[in-house]
Amino acid sequence: RRLPTQRLFGMEEDQVQARADILRSESERAPAPVLCGAARAAALTAEHQHIADAVSAEARRRYCGLPAGVMAKLTPWPCYLVLEAHSQVVAGTNYFLKVRVSADGEPLECVQLRVFVSLFGDPPALAALRKGAAAAGALSYFAEEEGERST
């Protein structure tokens, strides 16, 4: 035998209605798009910034188009702040990070990084970098693009 709605689990009728509304809205909500298995981070964490910081020098070198063997003193980014992050579990984790590299008061300029973190405790490795118009758009999966890496 079923109890009247207003007494269901000791809740009043308005509480039952609010619960039903929440459940309905959650079931109607579209899931976040998963691109090639990469899922958007629910919230940015210090770990995302730490991973971006670990590859900052390599990202700056590639951004400037310098070959891997060239030793040069590069000026640091005016700003280096992670704005968005996705992750993909592979034989480690690929992190896709959208990083602001322009100073406050300047037009927004971003780079997108694909950083691989192995399961064995190796330091994070920059696998690919996007810059320019491609980096200004939405963060999504990307493989290494033509001409992006100078070797």
Summary of the structure (lengths in Angstrom):
residues: 151
radius of gyration: 22.1
end to end distance: 74.6
largest distance: 78.9
contacts: 357
relative contact order: 0.15
helix: 28%
strand: 25%
